[in-house]
Amino acid sequence: MEAERRIRFAEVKAVIAGSCNRKRHLGVDFVIWSRESAWFWLLIHPRGKGGMIGATTNEVRAMREVCLSIEAILAVSVTRSSQETAIN
């Protein structure tokens, strides 16, 4: 199963490699690209435990979605760190 996921991710990376635009928000890298009339975004979880991909109708929405996703991921990470510190 894990090998299959790696293969799929490698395929996604290969498809976007030639036409992607790398960006960064709050220290997290992501890529954004378009195909025909759709815009896509891809980010890898900063802790290396998965990632997210999204699709929308235009570049502005894609940027907004990926930035909100990054902020949500980072907020969860901060909350978990705070909870772990409080327990210890």
trRosetta pair geometry for C-beta under 8 A, 3 or more apart (Angstrom, degrees):
i j d omega theta_ij theta_ji phi_ij phi_ji
1 4 5.6 -55 -151 33 30 114
1 5 6.7 30 152 -18 63 102
2 5 5.7 -52 -152 33 34 112
2 6 6.6 34 151 -18 65 103
3 6 5.6 -52 -150 35 35 112
3 7 6.5 37 151 -21 65 103
4 7 5.7 -51 -150 33 33 112
4 8 6.5 33 152 -18 64 104
5 8 5.7 -54 -149 36 33 111
5 9 6.3 31 154 -17 67 106
6 9 5.7 -55 -147 38 32 110
6 10 6.2 36 153 -22 65 106
7 10 5.6 -54 -149 36 31 113
7 11 6.5 34 151 -21 64 103
8 11 5.6 -53 -152 33 33 113
8 12 6.6 34 150 -19 65 102
9 12 5.6 -50 -149 34 36 112
9 13 6.4 37 152 -18 66 104
9 51 7.7 102 -120 32 122 135
10 13 5.7 -52 -147 37 32 112
10 14 6.3 35 153 -22 64 106
11 14 5.7 -54 -148 34 31 113
11 15 6.5 33 154 -21 64 104
12 15 5.9 -55 -151 32 31 111
12 16 6.5 5 161 1 66 110
12 42 6.7 151 152 -112 128 154
12 53 7.2 -99 -155 -89 150 150
13 16 6.4 -72 -146 48 27 94
13 17 6.0 51 156 -58 66 97
14 17 5.7 -30 -143 -6 28 121
16 19 6.3 -96 -157 62 54 78
16 20 4.2 57 159 -57 100 117
16 31 6.0 115 141 128 140 142
16 33 5.0 -179 -144 12 104 156
16 40 7.4 -118 -97 90 129 129
16 42 6.9 -174 20 11 170 141
17 20 6.6 -35 -111 9 14 113
19 33 5.0 98 112 -151 90 126
19 34 7.6 -98 148 52 123 57
19 35 7.8 108 97 -74 150 78
20 31 4.1 -2 -178 -174 131 124
20 32 6.9 129 -160 61 78 30
20 33 4.4 -72 -104 -58 62 122
20 42 8.0 -50 -131 36 136 115
21 31 6.6 139 65 -159 42 69
21 32 5.2 -34 63 66 98 82
21 33 6.4 154 9 -79 78 66
22 29 6.3 -13 -168 -165 101 105
22 30 7.6 158 -151 86 57 34
22 31 5.4 -38 -95 -98 59 80
23 29 7.4 151 83 -152 39 58
23 30 5.8 -24 67 67 85 80
23 31 7.3 141 18 -106 76 30
23 32 6.2 7 7 5 123 110
23 63 7.8 -26 87 -121 170 93
24 27 6.8 3 180 -120 108 12
24 28 6.7 155 -155 73 67 35
24 29 5.3 -34 -97 -95 81 59
24 30 7.4 148 -96 20 33 71
25 28 5.9 -28 68 59 69 89
25 30 6.9 -12 16 14 101 119
25 66 7.1 142 14 120 145 94
25 67 4.9 -139 -157 -115 165 82
25 70 5.0 135 90 60 116 163
25 71 7.9 -65 137 -46 121 80
26 70 5.8 159 46 138 118 124
26 71 6.8 118 -5 -84 156 68
26 74 6.1 -73 129 -38 145 162
27 46 7.6 48 111 -116 96 136
28 43 6.3 39 150 -161 115 128
28 46 5.3 -85 -107 -71 104 109
28 70 4.8 -177 62 -141 144 122
28 73 7.5 95 -98 75 166 132
28 74 7.3 -133 -32 -57 134 114
29 43 7.3 164 99 -135 49 83
29 44 7.5 6 78 38 90 95
30 41 6.0 21 161 -176 124 99
30 42 6.4 171 -164 85 81 46
30 43 3.8 -40 -104 -87 106 94
30 44 8.0 -178 -100 13 65 60
30 66 5.2 163 135 -180 165 136
30 70 7.1 -110 -35 -64 134 124
31 41 7.0 169 88 -150 49 56
31 42 5.1 -5 57 56 93 96
31 43 7.8 173 20 -76 60 53
32 39 6.7 6 -176 180 97 101
32 40 7.0 169 -152 89 52 50
32 41 4.8 -15 -101 -100 79 84
32 42 7.9 -176 -76 21 40 65
32 59 7.0 90 155 -143 133 82
32 62 5.4 122 -145 134 117 129
32 63 6.7 -4 -98 -76 162 70
32 66 6.7 -116 -77 -9 108 156
33 39 7.4 175 94 -153 31 62
33 40 5.6 -16 65 61 76 95
34 38 6.7 166 -152 89 70 44
34 39 4.9 -36 -96 -99 85 68
34 40 7.2 160 -96 15 32 76
34 59 7.0 -56 -62 -74 120 92
35 38 5.8 -12 65 63 77 93
35 40 6.8 17 9 -6 101 119
37 57 7.3 -14 148 -150 89 69
38 55 5.4 -1 178 -169 123 107
38 56 7.2 142 -160 72 77 26
38 57 6.9 -62 -119 -109 58 36
39 55 7.0 152 82 -155 46 57
39 56 5.5 -28 66 68 96 77
39 57 6.9 10 19 98 98 14
39 58 5.8 33 -3 161 136 10
39 59 5.2 -177 -113 -80 155 48
39 61 7.0 136 64 67 132 90
39 62 4.0 -105 128 -42 123 139
40 53 6.7 -4 -173 -174 101 95
40 54 6.9 165 -153 87 56 48
40 55 5.0 -21 -99 -99 77 77
40 62 6.8 25 61 -129 6 132
41 53 6.9 174 89 -150 52 51
41 54 5.1 -2 54 54 95 93
41 55 7.9 -173 19 -75 67 36
41 62 4.8 153 -37 -176 113 97
41 63 7.7 155 -80 -77 141 32
41 65 6.4 167 35 85 143 106
41 66 4.1 -113 161 -65 156 126
42 51 6.7 31 -177 153 79 130
42 52 7.4 179 -146 91 44 51
42 53 4.8 -5 -103 -105 79 87
43 51 5.7 -170 97 -160 49 95
43 52 5.5 4 55 53 90 88
43 53 8.0 179 22 -77 56 48
43 66 6.0 135 -32 -155 123 103
43 69 6.6 162 36 104 139 126
43 70 6.4 -125 -160 -76 172 93
44 48 7.0 10 158 -109 109 48
44 50 7.8 176 -156 113 60 31
44 51 4.2 -50 -112 -93 46 122
45 48 6.3 -108 84 -5 90 8
45 49 5.1 -57 86 58 147 63
45 50 4.9 49 -9 70 131 67
45 51 5.5 -133 -16 -83 73 51
45 52 7.6 92 -61 -14 79 84
45 73 6.3 -157 -131 -154 80 141
46 73 6.8 139 8 133 101 129
46 74 7.4 48 9 -84 144 81
46 77 7.3 -32 62 -61 122 160
47 77 7.0 165 -33 -110 125 126
52 66 7.9 166 95 -124 116 72
52 69 5.4 -136 85 180 159 146
52 73 8.0 -141 -10 -58 132 130
54 62 7.0 166 97 -135 106 73
54 65 5.0 -129 115 133 161 140
54 66 6.7 -157 38 -69 127 76
54 69 7.2 -166 -25 -41 137 149
55 62 7.9 -22 -144 -102 27 101
56 61 4.1 -129 140 111 147 121
56 62 5.1 -167 47 -69 115 70
56 65 6.0 163 -31 -13 141 146
57 61 6.1 46 50 37 73 149
58 61 5.2 91 61 14 77 102
58 62 7.0 -138 101 -8 38 92
59 62 5.5 -56 -146 36 34 114
59 63 6.3 34 156 -19 67 104
60 63 5.9 -54 -150 35 30 110
60 64 6.4 29 152 -18 64 107
61 64 5.6 -54 -146 38 33 112
61 65 6.1 34 156 -20 67 107
62 65 5.9 -55 -145 37 28 110
62 66 6.4 20 160 -13 64 108
63 66 6.2 -59 -144 40 27 103
63 67 6.2 23 160 -16 64 112
64 67 6.0 -61 -146 39 26 108
64 68 6.2 24 158 -16 64 110
65 68 5.9 -59 -147 39 27 108
65 69 6.3 29 154 -21 64 108
66 69 5.5 -53 -147 36 33 115
66 70 6.4 36 154 -21 65 103
67 70 5.7 -50 -148 34 33 111
67 71 6.4 32 153 -18 64 106
68 71 5.7 -54 -147 38 32 112
68 72 6.4 34 153 -21 65 105
69 72 5.7 -54 -149 35 31 111
69 73 6.4 32 153 -19 65 105
70 73 5.7 -54 -148 36 32 111
70 74 6.3 26 156 -14 66 109
71 74 5.9 -57 -145 41 29 108
71 75 6.2 34 155 -23 65 107
72 75 5.7 -53 -145 34 30 113
72 76 6.5 30 156 -18 63 104
73 76 6.0 -57 -153 35 29 109
73 77 6.5 30 150 -20 64 107
74 77 5.4 -52 -148 35 35 115
74 78 6.4 36 154 -20 67 103
75 78 5.8 -52 -148 35 31 110
75 79 6.4 32 153 -19 64 107
76 79 5.6 -54 -147 37 32 113
76 80 6.3 31 155 -18 66 106
77 80 5.9 -55 -148 37 29 110
77 81 6.3 29 155 -19 64 107
78 81 5.7 -55 -148 37 30 112
78 82 6.3 32 154 -20 64 107
79 82 5.8 -56 -150 36 29 112
79 83 6.4 28 154 -18 64 107
80 83 5.7 -55 -147 37 32 111
80 84 6.3 31 155 -19 66 106
81 84 5.8 -55 -146 37 30 111
81 85 6.3 31 154 -19 64 107
82 85 5.8 -56 -148 36 30 112
82 86 6.4 30 154 -20 64 107
83 86 5.7 -54 -147 35 31 112
83 87 6.5 32 154 -22 64 105
84 87 5.8 -53 -149 32 32 112
84 88 6.5 19 157 -9 65 107
85 88 6.1 -62 -146 43 30 101
